[in-house]
Amino acid sequence: MKRREFLLAAASAAALPALSFSGRLFAAPPGSPRFLFVFLRGGYDCNSFLVPYSSDFYYESRPTIAIAKPDNNNPNTALALDANWGMNPVLRDSIYPLWQKKQVAFIPFAGTDDLSRSHFETQDNIERGEPLNQGGNFRSGFMARLSSQLTGVPAIAFTNSLPLSFQGANKDIPNISLKGNTKANFDERQASILADMYKNTSLASAAADGLSLRSTVSMDLQNEMVAASRGAPNATGFAQETQRIATLMRDQYRLGFVDVGGWDTHVNQGNVTGGLANNLRNLGEGLAAYAAALGNEWNNTTVVVVSEFGRTFRENGDHGTDHGHGTVHWVLGGKVNGGRIAGEQVAVNQQNLLQNRDYQVLNNYRDVYSGLLGRIWGLNSSQLQSVFPQARPRDLQLV
């Protein structure tokens, strides 16, 4: 690449300053709590994941996309979790073993007060973590406020650009996407040219730290992946990404964010096959790979999986589902009080639908995660109010 072309390409790499952080790379103390927030963008259909198989209304409402009641002689039926709920069988080899170990809990009827059913509004409201009546501060995310309350808890976003969740912290938060190739974007000569571009500017330190992070992560991850694979091929997609995330969360970081797209299933959603089933399979494999890669530190780890909203309870005319309201959140970890369906619940029938359309939200995420974070880090009420203003912490004893 010619110098001029490289400079133009480098100048467009606007994410570099966001990769910066105060100080150099360091290792956090082993055995300290780890928290990973996994955001499923697009509104996943929770009823194709956590199946209310005891409800006749479920089968009446979904003539082509319902998942069959548990049948031990049929591998394409729901995996019974209790007398009312089952799991999509595409998760048989990934999430179901964690359920059997009591290392995952599910919270149905979960979500926000936002009734817009807009992807963007609801995603932003979740990432802000503020009450709907508090206006629209789009420069303050709840994970940034959490990070500001914690000492010695390095944070990172595994994304191309810093998500709203981590904006507004009183410290720099690095971000780096680990999808695809882990090789450094620039070789040594190109990195030197790019660093010179920012020399004697206010961004000099940010650019240098960002380049250092890219280079160090690239080298460490490539070495780790070769050793850990022992000649076996790596998992693809999300599983590959989470193995890389685990390397950093095990050794350096304690507070992380990653998002996964592709959950908007208006047409031909499928049930145990199709696009949604493939997404769930990849998600499950990724989370299982993350748990395995952390080794003993899985016992010090909590992972939450959320989406901006659920889908309509009834299938639509295109054999899909439309934007809904309440959904199912996941909480995973080596010491999670799992193997149970947690939180407030109601019978799954037409009478209990919101606006004759969706799941209600009975477990507000701000309240639930206030209680969860209080348990993980021993935060007091004032600190929790800083993270989730006006929340009413609910301790579901998830950890």
C-alpha positions as CSV (number, residue, x, y, z in Angstrom):
1,M,0.0,0.0,0.0
2,K,1.3,3.4,-0.9
3,R,2.0,5.9,1.9
4,R,-0.8,8.2,0.9
5,E,-3.3,5.4,0.6
6,F,-2.3,4.1,4.0
7,L,-2.6,7.5,5.6
8,L,-6.1,7.9,4.2
9,A,-7.1,4.4,5.4
10,A,-5.6,5.0,8.8
11,A,-7.3,8.4,9.1
12,S,-10.6,6.7,8.6
13,A,-10.0,4.3,11.5
14,A,-12.0,6.4,13.9
15,A,-12.3,3.6,16.4
16,L,-8.6,3.9,17.4
17,P,-9.1,6.6,20.0
18,A,-11.9,4.5,21.5
19,L,-9.4,1.7,21.9
20,S,-7.3,3.8,24.3
21,F,-7.2,3.4,28.1
22,S,-5.4,5.0,30.9
23,G,-2.2,3.1,31.8
24,R,-0.8,0.0,30.2
25,L,-2.1,-3.5,30.0
26,F,-2.2,-5.3,33.4
27,A,-3.6,-8.4,34.9
28,A,-6.5,-8.2,37.4
29,P,-6.3,-10.3,40.6
30,P,-7.2,-13.9,40.0
31,G,-10.3,-15.1,41.7
32,S,-12.1,-11.7,41.5
33,P,-15.6,-11.5,40.1
34,R,-16.2,-11.4,36.3
35,F,-19.3,-10.1,34.6
36,L,-20.1,-10.4,30.9
37,F,-23.2,-8.7,29.4
38,V,-24.4,-10.4,26.2
39,F,-26.9,-8.3,24.2
40,L,-29.0,-10.1,21.5
41,R,-29.9,-7.2,19.1
42,G,-33.0,-7.7,17.1
43,G,-35.5,-9.0,19.7
44,Y,-35.2,-12.8,19.9
45,D,-38.3,-15.0,20.1
46,C,-38.0,-16.3,23.6
47,N,-40.9,-18.7,23.1
48,S,-38.8,-20.7,20.6
49,F,-36.1,-20.9,23.3
50,L,-38.0,-21.4,26.6
51,V,-41.0,-23.3,25.4
52,P,-44.2,-23.1,27.6
53,Y,-45.2,-26.6,26.6
54,S,-47.9,-27.0,29.2
55,S,-49.9,-24.3,27.6
56,D,-52.5,-25.4,25.0
57,F,-52.7,-21.7,24.0
58,Y,-49.1,-21.8,22.9
59,Y,-49.8,-24.6,20.3
60,E,-53.0,-22.9,19.2
61,S,-51.1,-19.6,18.6
62,R,-48.3,-21.2,16.7
63,P,-49.6,-23.7,14.2
64,T,-46.4,-23.9,12.1
65,I,-43.5,-22.7,14.4
66,A,-44.3,-24.2,17.8
67,I,-41.9,-26.7,19.3
68,A,-43.4,-30.0,20.2
69,K,-44.0,-31.2,23.7
70,P,-41.2,-33.2,25.3
71,D,-40.9,-36.8,24.0
72,N,-37.9,-38.9,25.1
73,N,-38.2,-40.9,21.8
74,N,-38.1,-37.8,19.6
75,P,-34.9,-35.7,19.6
76,N,-36.7,-32.8,17.9
77,T,-39.0,-32.0,20.8
78,A,-38.6,-29.6,23.7
79,L,-36.2,-30.7,26.5
80,A,-38.3,-30.6,29.7
81,L,-36.9,-28.3,32.4
82,D,-39.9,-28.6,34.8
83,A,-43.6,-29.3,34.5
84,N,-44.3,-26.1,32.5
85,W,-41.2,-25.1,30.6
86,G,-38.9,-26.8,28.1
87,M,-35.8,-25.8,26.1
88,N,-35.3,-25.8,22.4
89,P,-33.5,-29.1,21.6
90,V,-30.8,-27.3,19.5
91,L,-29.3,-26.4,22.9
92,R,-29.1,-30.0,24.0
93,D,-25.3,-30.2,23.9
94,S,-24.5,-26.7,25.0
95,I,-26.9,-25.0,27.5
96,Y,-28.8,-28.0,28.7
97,P,-25.7,-29.5,30.4
98,L,-25.2,-26.2,32.2
99,W,-28.9,-26.4,33.3
100,Q,-28.3,-30.0,34.6
101,K,-25.3,-28.6,36.6
102,K,-27.5,-25.9,38.0
103,Q,-25.2,-23.3,36.4
104,V,-27.9,-21.4,34.4
105,A,-31.2,-19.8,35.4
106,F,-33.9,-18.3,33.2
107,I,-36.1,-15.3,33.9
108,P,-39.3,-15.2,31.8
109,F,-41.6,-12.1,31.7
110,A,-38.4,-9.9,31.9
111,G,-37.7,-6.6,30.2
112,T,-38.2,-2.9,30.4
113,D,-41.1,-0.4,30.8
114,D,-40.6,0.7,27.2
115,L,-43.7,-0.1,25.1
116,S,-42.4,1.5,21.9
117,R,-41.6,-1.9,20.4
118,S,-38.8,0.0,18.6
119,H,-35.5,-1.8,18.3
120,F,-33.5,1.4,18.6
121,E,-35.4,3.1,21.4
122,T,-35.6,0.0,23.5
123,Q,-31.9,-1.0,23.0
124,D,-30.9,2.5,24.0
125,N,-33.1,2.5,27.0
126,I,-31.6,-0.8,28.2
127,E,-28.1,0.4,27.6
128,R,-28.7,3.7,29.4
129,G,-30.3,1.9,32.4
130,E,-32.2,5.0,33.4
131,P,-35.9,5.3,34.1
132,L,-38.1,6.3,31.2
133,N,-39.1,9.5,33.0
134,Q,-35.6,10.7,33.3
135,G,-35.1,12.1,29.8
136,G,-32.7,11.0,27.2
137,N,-29.1,11.2,28.3
138,F,-27.4,9.2,25.5
139,R,-23.9,9.8,26.9
140,S,-24.3,7.7,30.0
141,G,-24.6,3.9,30.1
142,F,-25.3,1.7,33.1
143,M,-22.1,-0.3,32.6
144,A,-20.0,2.9,32.5
145,R,-21.7,3.9,35.8
146,L,-21.0,0.5,37.2
147,S,-17.4,0.7,36.2
148,S,-17.1,4.1,37.9
149,Q,-18.3,2.5,41.2
150,L,-15.7,-0.3,41.1
151,T,-12.0,-0.2,41.9
152,G,-9.6,-2.6,40.3
153,V,-12.2,-4.0,37.9
154,P,-10.9,-3.3,34.4
155,A,-13.6,-3.1,31.7
156,I,-13.7,-3.8,28.0
157,A,-16.3,-3.9,25.2
158,F,-15.8,-6.6,22.5
159,T,-17.3,-4.4,19.8
160,N,-16.1,-2.3,16.9
161,S,-17.2,0.9,18.6
162,L,-17.8,1.7,22.2
163,P,-21.4,0.8,23.0
164,L,-23.8,3.2,24.7
165,S,-23.6,0.9,27.8
166,F,-20.0,1.9,28.4
167,Q,-20.2,5.6,27.5
168,G,-19.8,8.3,30.1
169,A,-17.4,6.5,32.5
170,N,-14.9,8.5,34.5
171,K,-12.2,6.3,33.0
172,D,-11.3,5.2,29.5
173,I,-12.9,1.9,28.4
174,P,-11.1,0.0,25.6
175,N,-13.1,-1.7,22.8
176,I,-12.0,-4.3,20.4
177,S,-14.0,-6.6,18.1
178,L,-12.8,-10.2,18.2
179,K,-15.0,-11.4,15.3
180,G,-13.1,-13.0,12.4
181,N,-9.4,-12.6,12.0
182,T,-7.4,-11.8,15.2
183,K,-4.3,-10.5,13.3
184,A,-3.3,-7.0,14.0
185,N,-4.7,-4.4,11.6
186,F,-1.3,-2.8,11.1
187,D,2.2,-4.1,10.9
188,E,5.1,-2.4,12.8
189,R,5.9,0.1,10.0
190,Q,2.3,1.1,9.5
191,A,1.7,1.4,13.2
192,S,4.7,3.8,13.4
193,I,3.3,5.9,10.6
194,L,-0.1,6.0,12.2
195,A,1.4,7.0,15.6
196,D,3.4,9.8,13.9
197,M,0.1,11.2,12.6
198,Y,-1.1,11.8,16.1
199,K,2.3,12.9,17.5
200,N,2.2,16.2,19.5
201,T,-1.6,16.1,19.5
202,S,-4.1,15.5,22.4
203,L,-4.7,12.0,20.8
204,A,-1.1,10.9,20.9
205,S,-1.4,8.8,24.0
206,A,-4.8,7.3,23.0
207,A,-3.5,6.3,19.6
208,A,-0.3,4.7,21.1
209,D,-2.4,2.7,23.6
210,G,-4.9,1.6,21.0
211,L,-2.2,0.3,18.8
212,S,-0.5,-1.4,21.7
213,L,-3.7,-3.1,22.7
214,R,-4.3,-4.4,19.1
215,S,-0.8,-5.8,18.8
216,T,-0.7,-7.4,22.3
217,V,-4.1,-9.0,22.0
218,S,-3.3,-10.3,18.5
219,M,-0.1,-12.0,19.7
220,D,-1.6,-13.4,22.9
221,L,-4.7,-14.8,21.3
222,Q,-2.9,-16.5,18.4
223,N,-0.6,-18.2,20.8
224,E,-3.4,-19.2,23.2
225,M,-5.6,-20.6,20.4
226,V,-2.9,-22.8,18.9
227,A,-2.1,-24.2,22.3
228,A,-5.7,-24.8,23.5
229,S,-6.9,-26.4,20.2
230,R,-4.4,-29.2,20.4
231,G,-4.8,-29.8,16.7
232,A,-8.6,-29.7,16.7
233,P,-10.4,-27.2,14.4
234,N,-11.8,-24.1,16.1
235,A,-15.5,-23.6,16.5
236,T,-16.9,-21.1,14.1
237,G,-18.9,-17.9,14.6
238,F,-19.8,-16.9,18.1
239,A,-18.0,-19.9,19.7
240,Q,-14.8,-18.7,18.2
241,E,-15.4,-15.2,19.4
242,T,-16.2,-16.2,23.0
243,Q,-13.0,-18.3,23.2
244,R,-11.1,-15.2,22.4
245,I,-13.1,-13.2,24.9
246,A,-12.4,-15.8,27.6
247,T,-8.7,-15.3,27.1
248,L,-9.0,-11.6,28.0
249,M,-11.6,-12.0,30.7
250,R,-9.6,-14.7,32.4
251,D,-6.3,-12.9,32.5
252,Q,-7.0,-9.1,32.3
253,Y,-10.5,-7.9,32.4
254,R,-13.4,-8.3,34.8
255,L,-16.3,-6.4,33.2
256,G,-17.2,-7.0,29.6
257,F,-19.9,-6.4,26.9
258,V,-20.5,-8.2,23.6
259,D,-23.5,-8.0,21.3
260,V,-24.9,-10.5,18.8
261,G,-27.2,-9.5,15.9
262,G,-29.6,-11.3,13.6
263,W,-32.6,-11.9,15.9
264,D,-35.3,-10.1,14.0
265,T,-37.4,-13.0,12.7
266,H,-40.5,-11.6,10.9
267,V,-40.5,-14.2,8.1
268,N,-40.0,-18.0,8.0
269,Q,-38.7,-18.2,11.6
270,G,-38.7,-22.0,11.9
271,N,-38.7,-23.9,15.1
272,V,-36.0,-26.6,15.6
273,T,-34.6,-25.8,12.1
274,G,-34.2,-22.5,10.2
275,G,-32.5,-19.2,10.9
276,L,-33.6,-18.7,14.6
277,A,-32.6,-22.3,15.5
278,N,-29.2,-21.8,13.9
279,N,-28.7,-18.5,15.9
280,L,-29.7,-20.2,19.1
281,R,-27.3,-23.1,18.4
282,N,-24.4,-20.7,17.7
283,L,-25.3,-18.7,20.8
284,G,-25.4,-21.8,23.0
285,E,-22.1,-23.2,21.6
286,G,-20.5,-19.8,22.2
287,L,-21.6,-19.6,25.8
288,A,-20.5,-23.2,26.4
289,A,-17.2,-22.5,24.8
290,Y,-16.8,-19.4,27.0
291,A,-17.4,-21.5,30.2
292,A,-15.0,-24.2,29.1
293,A,-12.2,-21.7,28.1
294,L,-12.4,-19.9,31.5
295,G,-11.6,-23.2,33.3
296,N,-11.7,-22.7,37.1
297,E,-12.5,-19.0,36.7
298,W,-15.9,-20.0,35.5
299,N,-16.7,-20.3,39.2
300,N,-16.0,-16.5,39.5
301,T,-18.0,-15.6,36.5
302,T,-21.5,-14.3,35.8
303,V,-22.9,-14.0,32.3
304,V,-26.3,-12.4,31.5
305,V,-28.0,-12.7,28.1
306,V,-30.7,-10.1,27.3
307,S,-32.5,-8.8,24.2
308,E,-34.4,-5.5,23.8
309,F,-37.8,-7.2,23.8
310,G,-39.5,-10.5,23.0
311,R,-41.8,-11.3,20.0
312,T,-45.5,-11.5,19.5
313,F,-46.9,-14.6,21.1
314,R,-48.9,-15.6,18.0
315,E,-47.1,-16.3,14.8
316,N,-47.8,-14.0,11.9
317,G,-49.0,-14.7,8.4
318,D,-45.4,-15.1,7.2
319,H,-44.6,-17.9,9.6
320,G,-42.6,-15.5,11.8
321,T,-43.2,-13.2,14.8
322,D,-43.3,-9.5,15.2
323,H,-42.0,-7.0,17.7
324,G,-43.2,-7.8,21.2
325,H,-42.5,-6.8,24.8
326,G,-41.6,-9.2,27.6
327,T,-38.8,-11.8,27.0
328,V,-36.6,-14.3,28.8
329,H,-33.2,-13.3,30.2
330,W,-30.5,-15.8,31.0
331,V,-28.1,-15.8,33.9
332,L,-25.1,-18.2,33.7
333,G,-22.0,-19.0,35.8
334,G,-20.2,-21.6,37.8
335,K,-21.7,-20.5,41.1
336,V,-25.1,-19.3,39.7
337,N,-28.0,-20.6,41.7
338,G,-29.4,-22.2,38.6
339,G,-31.5,-25.1,37.4
340,R,-34.6,-23.0,37.9
341,I,-37.0,-20.6,36.3
342,A,-36.6,-17.4,38.4
343,G,-38.7,-14.3,39.0
344,E,-42.4,-13.5,39.0
345,Q,-44.5,-15.6,36.6
346,V,-48.1,-16.0,35.4
347,A,-49.8,-18.7,33.5
348,V,-49.3,-18.6,29.8
349,N,-52.7,-18.0,28.4
350,Q,-54.6,-15.4,26.4
351,Q,-55.9,-13.6,29.5
352,N,-52.4,-12.9,30.7
353,L,-51.1,-11.4,27.5
354,L,-50.2,-7.7,27.4
355,Q,-52.6,-6.0,25.0
356,N,-53.6,-9.5,23.8
357,R,-50.3,-9.6,22.0
358,D,-47.1,-10.2,24.1
359,Y,-45.6,-11.4,27.4
360,Q,-46.0,-8.9,30.2
361,V,-42.9,-7.6,31.9
362,L,-43.1,-8.7,35.5
363,N,-39.4,-8.7,36.2
364,N,-38.0,-5.3,35.3
365,Y,-34.3,-5.7,34.3
366,R,-33.1,-2.6,36.2
367,D,-34.5,-4.0,39.4
368,V,-33.3,-7.6,38.8
369,Y,-29.8,-6.5,37.8
370,S,-29.5,-4.1,40.7
371,G,-30.1,-7.0,43.0
372,L,-27.6,-9.2,41.0
373,L,-24.8,-6.6,40.9
374,G,-25.3,-5.9,44.6
375,R,-24.6,-9.6,45.3
376,I,-21.6,-9.9,43.0
377,W,-19.7,-6.9,44.2
378,G,-21.4,-6.1,47.5
379,L,-22.6,-2.7,46.3
380,N,-24.6,-0.6,48.8
381,S,-27.9,1.1,48.0
382,S,-26.3,4.4,47.1
383,Q,-24.0,2.8,44.6
384,L,-26.8,0.8,43.1
385,Q,-28.8,4.0,42.7
386,S,-25.9,5.5,40.8
387,V,-25.9,2.5,38.4
388,F,-29.7,2.2,38.0
389,P,-31.3,5.4,39.2
390,Q,-34.8,4.9,40.9
391,A,-34.5,1.2,40.6
392,R,-35.9,-1.1,43.3
393,P,-33.4,-3.8,43.7
394,R,-34.8,-7.3,43.6
395,D,-32.6,-10.1,44.9
396,L,-33.6,-13.2,43.1
397,Q,-30.6,-15.0,44.8
398,L,-29.2,-15.8,41.4
399,V,-25.6,-16.0,42.8
